[in-house]
Amino acid sequence: MGIYDKQKEIPYNGGMEICSECGRYCSYKVFVTYTCLSLFFIPVFKWSKQYFAKSSCCGKTYELTKEQGKQAEKGEKITVK
């Protein structure tokens, strides 16, 4: 039995956008982080989900709302600001 933090990349293809940090065209990788309780290496319960997007041009990381994160998980386009 154990509790650990985990990060997972969400497959997301939102196309090219202009980065609000550096002004160049970039794509975003979307990640979800969460805390997990496991029993004999089997995840039983997850909590504290947070979603992030990282730009490919300058590496700036943006925190997403839970709604935006769920949209990205469904494959819908999101606006990163």
CNS distance restraints for C-alpha pairs under 8 A (distance, minus, plus):
assign (resid   1 and name CA) (resid  37 and name CA) 7.36 0.50 0.50
assign (resid   1 and name CA) (resid  38 and name CA) 5.53 0.50 0.50
assign (resid   1 and name CA) (resid  39 and name CA) 4.33 0.50 0.50
assign (resid   1 and name CA) (resid  40 and name CA) 5.80 0.50 0.50
assign (resid   1 and name CA) (resid  41 and name CA) 7.41 0.50 0.50
assign (resid   2 and name CA) (resid  37 and name CA) 5.80 0.50 0.50
assign (resid   2 and name CA) (resid  38 and name CA) 5.40 0.50 0.50
assign (resid   2 and name CA) (resid  39 and name CA) 6.67 0.50 0.50
assign (resid   3 and name CA) (resid  35 and name CA) 6.98 0.50 0.50
assign (resid   3 and name CA) (resid  36 and name CA) 5.58 0.50 0.50
assign (resid   3 and name CA) (resid  37 and name CA) 4.55 0.50 0.50
assign (resid   3 and name CA) (resid  38 and name CA) 6.35 0.50 0.50
assign (resid   4 and name CA) (resid  35 and name CA) 5.68 0.50 0.50
assign (resid   4 and name CA) (resid  36 and name CA) 5.49 0.50 0.50
assign (resid   4 and name CA) (resid  37 and name CA) 6.78 0.50 0.50
assign (resid   5 and name CA) (resid  33 and name CA) 7.16 0.50 0.50
assign (resid   5 and name CA) (resid  34 and name CA) 5.74 0.50 0.50
assign (resid   5 and name CA) (resid  35 and name CA) 4.39 0.50 0.50
assign (resid   5 and name CA) (resid  36 and name CA) 6.21 0.50 0.50
assign (resid   6 and name CA) (resid  33 and name CA) 5.62 0.50 0.50
assign (resid   6 and name CA) (resid  34 and name CA) 5.55 0.50 0.50
assign (resid   6 and name CA) (resid  35 and name CA) 6.23 0.50 0.50
assign (resid   6 and name CA) (resid  36 and name CA) 7.22 0.50 0.50
assign (resid   7 and name CA) (resid  31 and name CA) 6.74 0.50 0.50
assign (resid   7 and name CA) (resid  32 and name CA) 5.74 0.50 0.50
assign (resid   7 and name CA) (resid  33 and name CA) 4.35 0.50 0.50
assign (resid   7 and name CA) (resid  34 and name CA) 6.66 0.50 0.50
assign (resid   8 and name CA) (resid  31 and name CA) 5.57 0.50 0.50
assign (resid   8 and name CA) (resid  32 and name CA) 5.41 0.50 0.50
assign (resid   8 and name CA) (resid  33 and name CA) 6.43 0.50 0.50
assign (resid   9 and name CA) (resid  29 and name CA) 7.27 0.50 0.50
assign (resid   9 and name CA) (resid  30 and name CA) 5.93 0.50 0.50
assign (resid   9 and name CA) (resid  31 and name CA) 4.34 0.50 0.50
assign (resid   9 and name CA) (resid  32 and name CA) 6.42 0.50 0.50
assign (resid  10 and name CA) (resid  29 and name CA) 7.49 0.50 0.50
assign (resid  10 and name CA) (resid  30 and name CA) 5.44 0.50 0.50
assign (resid  10 and name CA) (resid  31 and name CA) 5.53 0.50 0.50
assign (resid  10 and name CA) (resid  32 and name CA) 7.05 0.50 0.50
assign (resid  10 and name CA) (resid  72 and name CA) 7.46 0.50 0.50
assign (resid  10 and name CA) (resid  73 and name CA) 6.29 0.50 0.50
assign (resid  11 and name CA) (resid  29 and name CA) 7.77 0.50 0.50
assign (resid  11 and name CA) (resid  30 and name CA) 7.29 0.50 0.50
assign (resid  11 and name CA) (resid  73 and name CA) 7.37 0.50 0.50
assign (resid  11 and name CA) (resid  75 and name CA) 7.75 0.50 0.50
assign (resid  12 and name CA) (resid  28 and name CA) 7.81 0.50 0.50
assign (resid  12 and name CA) (resid  29 and name CA) 6.65 0.50 0.50
assign (resid  12 and name CA) (resid  30 and name CA) 6.52 0.50 0.50
assign (resid  12 and name CA) (resid  72 and name CA) 6.28 0.50 0.50
assign (resid  12 and name CA) (resid  73 and name CA) 7.40 0.50 0.50
assign (resid  12 and name CA) (resid  75 and name CA) 6.09 0.50 0.50
assign (resid  13 and name CA) (resid  27 and name CA) 7.92 0.50 0.50
assign (resid  13 and name CA) (resid  28 and name CA) 7.85 0.50 0.50
assign (resid  13 and name CA) (resid  75 and name CA) 7.39 0.50 0.50
assign (resid  13 and name CA) (resid  77 and name CA) 7.89 0.50 0.50
assign (resid  14 and name CA) (resid  27 and name CA) 7.05 0.50 0.50
assign (resid  14 and name CA) (resid  28 and name CA) 7.27 0.50 0.50
assign (resid  14 and name CA) (resid  76 and name CA) 7.76 0.50 0.50
assign (resid  14 and name CA) (resid  77 and name CA) 5.37 0.50 0.50
assign (resid  14 and name CA) (resid  78 and name CA) 7.16 0.50 0.50
assign (resid  15 and name CA) (resid  27 and name CA) 6.06 0.50 0.50
assign (resid  16 and name CA) (resid  25 and name CA) 6.08 0.50 0.50
assign (resid  16 and name CA) (resid  26 and name CA) 5.33 0.50 0.50
assign (resid  16 and name CA) (resid  27 and name CA) 4.96 0.50 0.50
assign (resid  17 and name CA) (resid  25 and name CA) 5.39 0.50 0.50
assign (resid  17 and name CA) (resid  26 and name CA) 5.52 0.50 0.50
assign (resid  17 and name CA) (resid  27 and name CA) 6.24 0.50 0.50
assign (resid  18 and name CA) (resid  23 and name CA) 5.69 0.50 0.50
assign (resid  18 and name CA) (resid  24 and name CA) 5.45 0.50 0.50
assign (resid  18 and name CA) (resid  25 and name CA) 4.47 0.50 0.50
assign (resid  18 and name CA) (resid  26 and name CA) 6.16 0.50 0.50
assign (resid  19 and name CA) (resid  23 and name CA) 4.91 0.50 0.50
assign (resid  19 and name CA) (resid  24 and name CA) 5.54 0.50 0.50
assign (resid  19 and name CA) (resid  25 and name CA) 6.09 0.50 0.50
assign (resid  19 and name CA) (resid  26 and name CA) 6.27 0.50 0.50
assign (resid  19 and name CA) (resid  55 and name CA) 7.24 0.50 0.50
assign (resid  19 and name CA) (resid  57 and name CA) 7.74 0.50 0.50
assign (resid  20 and name CA) (resid  81 and name CA) 6.77 0.50 0.50
assign (resid  21 and name CA) (resid  58 and name CA) 7.89 0.50 0.50
assign (resid  21 and name CA) (resid  60 and name CA) 7.20 0.50 0.50
assign (resid  22 and name CA) (resid  58 and name CA) 6.91 0.50 0.50
assign (resid  24 and name CA) (resid  57 and name CA) 6.90 0.50 0.50
assign (resid  25 and name CA) (resid  57 and name CA) 7.20 0.50 0.50
assign (resid  26 and name CA) (resid  55 and name CA) 6.21 0.50 0.50
assign (resid  26 and name CA) (resid  56 and name CA) 5.48 0.50 0.50
assign (resid  26 and name CA) (resid  57 and name CA) 5.39 0.50 0.50
assign (resid  27 and name CA) (resid  55 and name CA) 5.91 0.50 0.50
assign (resid  27 and name CA) (resid  56 and name CA) 5.60 0.50 0.50
assign (resid  27 and name CA) (resid  57 and name CA) 7.68 0.50 0.50
assign (resid  28 and name CA) (resid  53 and name CA) 5.89 0.50 0.50
assign (resid  28 and name CA) (resid  54 and name CA) 5.35 0.50 0.50
assign (resid  28 and name CA) (resid  55 and name CA) 4.62 0.50 0.50
assign (resid  28 and name CA) (resid  56 and name CA) 6.02 0.50 0.50
assign (resid  29 and name CA) (resid  53 and name CA) 5.47 0.50 0.50
assign (resid  29 and name CA) (resid  54 and name CA) 5.24 0.50 0.50
assign (resid  29 and name CA) (resid  55 and name CA) 6.63 0.50 0.50
assign (resid  29 and name CA) (resid  56 and name CA) 7.51 0.50 0.50
assign (resid  30 and name CA) (resid  51 and name CA) 7.16 0.50 0.50
assign (resid  30 and name CA) (resid  52 and name CA) 5.67 0.50 0.50
assign (resid  30 and name CA) (resid  53 and name CA) 4.36 0.50 0.50
assign (resid  30 and name CA) (resid  54 and name CA) 6.48 0.50 0.50
assign (resid  30 and name CA) (resid  69 and name CA) 7.99 0.50 0.50
assign (resid  30 and name CA) (resid  72 and name CA) 7.50 0.50 0.50
assign (resid  31 and name CA) (resid  51 and name CA) 5.74 0.50 0.50
assign (resid  31 and name CA) (resid  52 and name CA) 5.18 0.50 0.50
assign (resid  31 and name CA) (resid  53 and name CA) 6.24 0.50 0.50
assign (resid  32 and name CA) (resid  49 and name CA) 6.61 0.50 0.50
assign (resid  32 and name CA) (resid  50 and name CA) 5.60 0.50 0.50
assign (resid  32 and name CA) (resid  51 and name CA) 4.48 0.50 0.50
assign (resid  32 and name CA) (resid  52 and name CA) 6.31 0.50 0.50
assign (resid  32 and name CA) (resid  69 and name CA) 7.75 0.50 0.50
assign (resid  33 and name CA) (resid  48 and name CA) 7.74 0.50 0.50
assign (resid  33 and name CA) (resid  49 and name CA) 5.62 0.50 0.50
assign (resid  33 and name CA) (resid  50 and name CA) 5.32 0.50 0.50
assign (resid  33 and name CA) (resid  51 and name CA) 6.49 0.50 0.50
assign (resid  34 and name CA) (resid  46 and name CA) 6.50 0.50 0.50
assign (resid  34 and name CA) (resid  47 and name CA) 5.86 0.50 0.50
assign (resid  34 and name CA) (resid  48 and name CA) 5.20 0.50 0.50
assign (resid  34 and name CA) (resid  49 and name CA) 4.47 0.50 0.50
assign (resid  34 and name CA) (resid  50 and name CA) 6.52 0.50 0.50
assign (resid  35 and name CA) (resid  46 and name CA) 5.68 0.50 0.50
assign (resid  35 and name CA) (resid  47 and name CA) 5.39 0.50 0.50
assign (resid  35 and name CA) (resid  48 and name CA) 5.93 0.50 0.50
assign (resid  35 and name CA) (resid  49 and name CA) 7.30 0.50 0.50
assign (resid  36 and name CA) (resid  43 and name CA) 6.49 0.50 0.50
assign (resid  36 and name CA) (resid  44 and name CA) 7.34 0.50 0.50
assign (resid  36 and name CA) (resid  45 and name CA) 5.73 0.50 0.50
assign (resid  36 and name CA) (resid  46 and name CA) 4.47 0.50 0.50
assign (resid  36 and name CA) (resid  47 and name CA) 6.51 0.50 0.50
assign (resid  37 and name CA) (resid  43 and name CA) 5.95 0.50 0.50
assign (resid  37 and name CA) (resid  44 and name CA) 5.67 0.50 0.50
assign (resid  37 and name CA) (resid  45 and name CA) 5.24 0.50 0.50
assign (resid  37 and name CA) (resid  46 and name CA) 6.49 0.50 0.50
assign (resid  38 and name CA) (resid  42 and name CA) 5.12 0.50 0.50
assign (resid  38 and name CA) (resid  43 and name CA) 4.22 0.50 0.50
assign (resid  38 and name CA) (resid  44 and name CA) 5.23 0.50 0.50
assign (resid  38 and name CA) (resid  45 and name CA) 7.12 0.50 0.50
assign (resid  39 and name CA) (resid  43 and name CA) 6.55 0.50 0.50
assign (resid  39 and name CA) (resid  44 and name CA) 6.63 0.50 0.50
assign (resid  50 and name CA) (resid  63 and name CA) 7.70 0.50 0.50
assign (resid  50 and name CA) (resid  64 and name CA) 7.54 0.50 0.50
assign (resid  50 and name CA) (resid  65 and name CA) 7.82 0.50 0.50
assign (resid  50 and name CA) (resid  66 and name CA) 7.02 0.50 0.50
assign (resid  51 and name CA) (resid  63 and name CA) 6.08 0.50 0.50
assign (resid  51 and name CA) (resid  64 and name CA) 5.20 0.50 0.50
assign (resid  51 and name CA) (resid  65 and name CA) 6.80 0.50 0.50
assign (resid  51 and name CA) (resid  66 and name CA) 6.70 0.50 0.50
assign (resid  51 and name CA) (resid  69 and name CA) 5.46 0.50 0.50
assign (resid  52 and name CA) (resid  61 and name CA) 6.63 0.50 0.50
assign (resid  52 and name CA) (resid  62 and name CA) 5.53 0.50 0.50
assign (resid  52 and name CA) (resid  63 and name CA) 4.50 0.50 0.50
assign (resid  52 and name CA) (resid  64 and name CA) 5.31 0.50 0.50
assign (resid  52 and name CA) (resid  69 and name CA) 7.76 0.50 0.50
assign (resid  53 and name CA) (resid  61 and name CA) 5.65 0.50 0.50
assign (resid  53 and name CA) (resid  62 and name CA) 5.16 0.50 0.50
assign (resid  53 and name CA) (resid  63 and name CA) 6.48 0.50 0.50
assign (resid  53 and name CA) (resid  64 and name CA) 6.90 0.50 0.50
assign (resid  53 and name CA) (resid  80 and name CA) 7.51 0.50 0.50
assign (resid  54 and name CA) (resid  59 and name CA) 5.85 0.50 0.50
assign (resid  54 and name CA) (resid  60 and name CA) 5.66 0.50 0.50
assign (resid  54 and name CA) (resid  61 and name CA) 4.38 0.50 0.50
assign (resid  54 and name CA) (resid  62 and name CA) 6.33 0.50 0.50
assign (resid  55 and name CA) (resid  59 and name CA) 4.99 0.50 0.50
assign (resid  55 and name CA) (resid  60 and name CA) 5.52 0.50 0.50
assign (resid  55 and name CA) (resid  61 and name CA) 6.60 0.50 0.50
assign (resid  62 and name CA) (resid  80 and name CA) 7.32 0.50 0.50
assign (resid  62 and name CA) (resid  81 and name CA) 7.28 0.50 0.50
assign (resid  64 and name CA) (resid  68 and name CA) 5.94 0.50 0.50
assign (resid  64 and name CA) (resid  69 and name CA) 6.21 0.50 0.50
assign (resid  64 and name CA) (resid  80 and name CA) 7.53 0.50 0.50
assign (resid  65 and name CA) (resid  69 and name CA) 6.22 0.50 0.50
assign (resid  66 and name CA) (resid  70 and name CA) 6.15 0.50 0.50
assign (resid  67 and name CA) (resid  71 and name CA) 6.22 0.50 0.50
assign (resid  68 and name CA) (resid  72 and name CA) 6.22 0.50 0.50
assign (resid  68 and name CA) (resid  78 and name CA) 6.23 0.50 0.50
assign (resid  69 and name CA) (resid  73 and name CA) 6.27 0.50 0.50
assign (resid  70 and name CA) (resid  74 and name CA) 6.37 0.50 0.50
assign (resid  71 and name CA) (resid  75 and name CA) 6.39 0.50 0.50
assign (resid  71 and name CA) (resid  76 and name CA) 5.20 0.50 0.50
assign (resid  71 and name CA) (resid  77 and name CA) 7.18 0.50 0.50
assign (resid  71 and name CA) (resid  78 and name CA) 6.95 0.50 0.50
assign (resid  72 and name CA) (resid  76 and name CA) 5.38 0.50 0.50
assign (resid  72 and name CA) (resid  77 and name CA) 6.58 0.50 0.50
assign (resid  72 and name CA) (resid  78 and name CA) 6.62 0.50 0.50
